Amino acid sequence: MEPKLTERIFKHLAISDINQVVIAIRSNPLPVSIFQHIVSRIRFSTVVTAQILGMPEDAYRSLKPSDVLSIHNSEMTYRLAVLYDTGLMVFDNDRTKLLWWMHKPTPALSGLAPVTLVNSIMGIELVREELLRIEYSMFS
């Protein structure tokens, strides 16, 4: 079974409780390496990845793994980790099924592929809510 991405963030921040995430990120923003690990697990394109961080592709490509994300982008990274962990739970730890679903247009998301919505907090939450509807068989 794949380790949870949120656990990797908790370990980096030296915390054990979800309630500590916001405070810890504000004093210790996440390194780019954690963000890159998460987007590699979900297989985002460079275009989507740069959009998530709100920067041009060239600027994203010039980032080093040791660079530190802004507080906002650290929070986005955490939300993406929660989304990925939720997806693995829904698809019984089958990453292949999760990736297939993330890249497939979905009627419940107005015919959009979930991966196209994750460049905003609202989009991440919308995709996570759809995953939870699948988990609990409450289709819209």
Residue frames as qw, qx, qy, qz and C-alpha x, y, z in Angstrom:
[[0.000, 0.888, 0.459, 0.000, 0.00, 0.00, 0.00],
 [0.393, 0.539, -0.009, 0.745, 1.26, 3.45, -0.95],
 [0.314, -0.377, -0.483, 0.725, 2.04, 5.81, 1.95],
 [0.094, 0.889, 0.448, -0.027, -0.28, 8.78, 2.26],
 [0.425, 0.525, 0.025, 0.737, 1.03, 12.02, 0.82],
 [0.350, -0.832, -0.038, -0.428, -0.44, 13.93, 3.75],
 [0.848, -0.490, -0.002, 0.202, 1.77, 11.88, 6.08],
 [0.690, 0.231, 0.041, 0.684, 4.82, 12.99, 4.11],
 [0.023, 0.721, 0.044, 0.691, 3.79, 16.62, 4.69],
 [0.672, -0.717, -0.057, -0.176, 3.12, 15.99, 8.40],
 [0.871, -0.205, -0.008, 0.446, 6.59, 14.47, 8.70],
 [0.466, 0.452, 0.040, 0.759, 8.23, 17.43, 6.95],
 [0.209, -0.719, -0.027, -0.662, 6.37, 19.89, 9.19],
 [0.274, 0.100, -0.795, 0.532, 7.06, 17.77, 12.30],
 [0.507, -0.123, 0.245, -0.818, 3.38, 17.68, 13.24],
 [0.030, 0.068, 0.997, -0.013, 0.92, 14.90, 13.99],
 [0.205, 0.576, 0.676, -0.411, -2.42, 16.66, 13.89],
 [0.310, 0.563, 0.543, 0.540, -4.36, 18.08, 10.95],
 [0.171, -0.937, -0.302, 0.030, -5.30, 21.08, 13.09],
 [0.486, -0.661, 0.199, 0.536, -1.64, 22.11, 13.13],
 [0.654, 0.344, 0.448, 0.503, -1.21, 22.22, 9.34],
 [0.204, 0.900, 0.214, 0.321, -2.09, 25.86, 8.68],
 [0.388, -0.901, 0.183, 0.063, 0.02, 27.20, 11.53],
 [0.741, -0.304, 0.445, 0.400, 2.97, 24.96, 10.62],
 [0.599, 0.506, 0.398, 0.476, 2.83, 25.91, 6.92],
 [0.040, 0.977, 0.088, 0.188, 2.79, 29.61, 7.78],
 [0.415, -0.824, 0.371, 0.107, 6.00, 29.28, 9.78],
 [0.416, -0.362, 0.770, 0.319, 7.60, 26.60, 7.58],
 [0.693, 0.506, -0.092, -0.506, 6.35, 26.67, 3.95],
 [0.913, 0.029, 0.401, 0.069, 6.86, 23.47, 1.99],
 [0.231, -0.479, 0.597, 0.600, 9.78, 22.88, -0.38],
 [0.569, 0.439, -0.351, -0.601, 9.15, 22.54, -4.10],
 [0.163, 0.247, -0.951, -0.086, 10.30, 18.90, -3.87],
 [0.292, 0.234, 0.829, -0.416, 7.13, 17.90, -1.98],
 [0.532, 0.558, 0.099, -0.629, 4.94, 19.64, -4.55],
 [0.389, 0.498, -0.664, -0.400, 6.84, 17.95, -7.39],
 [0.065, -0.074, 0.988, -0.115, 6.42, 14.56, -5.75],
 [0.430, 0.400, 0.617, -0.524, 2.66, 15.05, -5.46],
 [0.543, 0.611, -0.113, -0.565, 2.17, 16.24, -9.04],
 [0.225, 0.403, -0.849, -0.257, 4.30, 13.36, -10.31],
 [0.245, 0.102, 0.928, -0.261, 2.01, 10.89, -8.50],
 [0.482, 0.582, 0.469, -0.458, -1.06, 12.41, -10.18],
 [0.521, 0.153, 0.586, 0.601, 0.77, 12.88, -13.50],
 [0.190, 0.884, 0.224, -0.363, -0.10, 16.51, -14.09],
 [0.640, 0.571, 0.146, 0.493, 1.20, 18.11, -17.25],
 [0.439, -0.084, -0.144, 0.883, 3.68, 20.96, -16.92],
 [0.128, -0.442, -0.290, -0.839, 0.93, 23.35, -18.03],
 [0.617, -0.621, -0.413, -0.252, -1.43, 22.25, -15.23],
 [0.708, -0.324, -0.328, 0.535, 1.41, 22.21, -12.71],
 [0.279, 0.119, -0.015, 0.953, 2.42, 25.78, -13.54],
 [0.327, -0.537, -0.354, -0.692, -1.23, 26.88, -13.39],
 [0.681, -0.549, -0.475, 0.098, -1.59, 25.42, -9.90],
 [0.567, -0.346, -0.187, 0.724, 1.34, 27.56, -8.74],
 [0.137, 0.939, 0.256, -0.183, 0.09, 30.59, -10.67],
 [0.235, -0.701, 0.423, 0.524, 3.23, 31.01, -12.72],
 [0.628, 0.602, -0.352, -0.345, 4.38, 30.71, -16.33],
 [0.996, 0.048, -0.050, 0.054, 5.72, 27.31, -17.41],
 [0.574, 0.561, -0.354, 0.480, 9.25, 28.68, -17.80],
 [0.249, -0.639, 0.433, -0.585, 9.23, 29.96, -14.23],
 [0.905, -0.273, 0.187, -0.267, 8.00, 26.58, -12.98],
 [0.921, 0.284, -0.167, 0.207, 10.71, 24.74, -14.92],
 [0.341, 0.639, -0.412, 0.553, 13.37, 26.95, -13.34],
 [0.635, -0.631, 0.215, -0.390, 12.36, 25.98, -9.78],
 [0.336, 0.369, -0.838, 0.220, 14.80, 23.84, -7.83],
 [0.652, -0.371, -0.658, -0.067, 13.55, 21.08, -5.48],
 [0.467, -0.261, -0.502, 0.680, 15.12, 22.95, -2.55],
 [0.092, -0.304, -0.092, -0.944, 13.23, 26.19, -3.34],
 [0.057, 0.313, 0.765, -0.560, 10.47, 27.04, -0.90],
 [0.019, -0.574, -0.675, -0.463, 6.85, 27.52, -1.96],
 [0.207, -0.379, 0.109, -0.895, 4.78, 30.51, -0.92],
 [0.313, 0.032, 0.743, -0.591, 2.36, 29.98, 1.93],
 [0.691, 0.329, 0.051, -0.641, -0.54, 29.91, -0.56],
 [0.665, 0.394, -0.588, -0.240, 1.17, 27.30, -2.75],
 [0.063, 0.221, -0.909, 0.347, 2.11, 25.27, 0.32],
 [0.518, 0.156, 0.546, -0.640, -1.56, 25.20, 1.27],
 [0.727, 0.412, -0.248, -0.490, -2.47, 24.21, -2.32],
 [0.382, 0.379, -0.842, 0.022, 0.10, 21.41, -2.09],
 [0.223, -0.047, 0.836, -0.500, -1.49, 20.15, 1.10],
 [0.661, 0.311, 0.247, -0.637, -4.96, 20.23, -0.50],
 [0.643, 0.444, -0.536, -0.319, -3.64, 18.27, -3.50],
 [0.138, 0.261, -0.925, 0.239, -2.17, 15.68, -1.12],
 [0.452, 0.133, 0.644, -0.603, -5.56, 15.35, 0.59],
 [0.701, 0.424, -0.117, -0.562, -7.23, 15.01, -2.82],
 [0.489, 0.412, -0.759, -0.116, -4.79, 12.29, -3.89],
 [0.060, -0.126, 0.905, -0.403, -5.14, 10.40, -0.60],
 [0.593, 0.249, 0.397, -0.656, -8.95, 10.62, -0.89],
 [0.676, 0.451, -0.378, -0.443, -8.77, 9.29, -4.45],
 [0.294, 0.311, -0.900, 0.078, -6.66, 6.33, -3.38],
 [0.320, 0.042, 0.767, -0.555, -9.16, 5.55, -0.63],
 [0.668, 0.371, 0.121, -0.634, -12.08, 5.70, -3.09],
 [0.746, 0.459, -0.414, -0.247, -10.34, 3.48, -5.64],
 [0.947, -0.308, 0.086, -0.009, -9.08, 0.95, -3.05],
 [0.456, -0.671, 0.451, 0.374, -5.44, 2.07, -3.35],
 [0.706, 0.322, 0.507, 0.375, -5.47, 1.44, -7.10],
 [0.153, -0.596, 0.157, 0.772, -3.42, 4.34, -8.47],
 [0.150, 0.060, 0.734, 0.660, -4.10, 3.28, -12.07],
 [0.027, -0.664, -0.734, -0.137, -7.86, 3.61, -11.59],
 [0.185, -0.792, -0.241, 0.529, -7.44, 6.96, -9.83],
 [0.195, -0.395, 0.406, 0.801, -5.27, 8.32, -12.65],
 [0.096, 0.327, 0.796, 0.501, -7.73, 7.06, -15.25],
 [0.095, -0.784, -0.606, 0.093, -10.59, 8.80, -13.44],
 [0.251, -0.691, -0.041, 0.676, -8.60, 12.04, -12.92],
 [0.110, -0.327, 0.513, 0.786, -7.91, 12.33, -16.67],
 [0.070, 0.366, 0.858, 0.352, -11.33, 11.22, -17.96],
 [0.272, -0.251, -0.113, -0.922, -14.15, 13.70, -18.68],
 [0.080, -0.266, -0.887, 0.369, -16.82, 13.22, -16.02],
 [0.148, -0.612, -0.570, -0.527, -20.51, 14.10, -16.49],
 [0.467, -0.737, -0.439, 0.215, -20.81, 15.14, -12.83],
 [0.384, -0.544, 0.059, 0.744, -18.13, 17.79, -13.44],
 [0.414, 0.772, 0.053, -0.479, -19.88, 19.28, -16.48],
 [0.873, 0.479, 0.049, 0.084, -18.00, 16.94, -18.79],
 [0.161, 0.849, -0.471, 0.178, -14.58, 18.11, -17.64],
 [0.790, 0.053, -0.531, 0.303, -11.72, 15.88, -16.59],
 [0.593, -0.766, -0.198, 0.147, -11.03, 16.36, -12.86],
 [0.679, -0.163, 0.069, 0.712, -7.39, 17.18, -13.59],
 [0.237, 0.518, 0.269, 0.777, -8.50, 20.36, -15.40],
 [0.372, -0.808, -0.276, -0.364, -10.14, 21.72, -12.24],
 [0.772, -0.463, -0.258, 0.352, -7.32, 21.38, -9.72],
 [0.461, 0.317, -0.068, 0.826, -5.66, 24.74, -10.38],
 [0.250, -0.525, 0.103, -0.807, -7.86, 26.45, -7.77],
 [0.157, -0.104, 0.804, -0.564, -8.96, 25.73, -4.23],
 [0.669, 0.202, 0.241, -0.673, -12.61, 25.57, -5.30],
 [0.711, 0.374, -0.502, -0.321, -11.73, 23.16, -8.11],
 [0.241, 0.265, -0.894, 0.271, -9.81, 20.87, -5.77],
 [0.360, 0.037, 0.664, -0.654, -12.75, 20.83, -3.37],
 [0.725, 0.299, -0.075, -0.615, -15.21, 20.14, -6.21],
 [0.614, 0.336, -0.705, -0.110, -13.15, 17.15, -7.36],
 [0.050, 0.169, -0.867, 0.465, -12.76, 15.88, -3.78],
 [0.556, 0.116, 0.408, -0.715, -16.52, 16.15, -3.23],
 [0.769, 0.314, -0.338, -0.442, -17.12, 14.11, -6.38],
 [0.403, 0.290, -0.853, 0.158, -14.69, 11.45, -5.14],
 [0.203, -0.038, 0.754, -0.623, -16.59, 11.28, -1.86],
 [0.711, 0.216, 0.070, -0.666, -19.90, 10.95, -3.75],
 [0.678, 0.311, -0.640, -0.187, -18.39, 7.98, -5.59],
 [0.147, 0.228, -0.865, 0.422, -17.19, 6.49, -2.30],
 [0.289, 0.165, 0.697, -0.636, -20.63, 6.77, -0.77],
 [0.162, 0.330, 0.854, 0.367, -22.56, 6.02, -4.01],
 [0.127, 0.763, 0.425, -0.470, -24.25, 9.41, -4.06],
 [0.414, 0.152, 0.492, 0.751, -23.97, 10.31, -7.73],
 [0.164, 0.548, 0.183, -0.799, -25.13, 13.70, -8.92]]
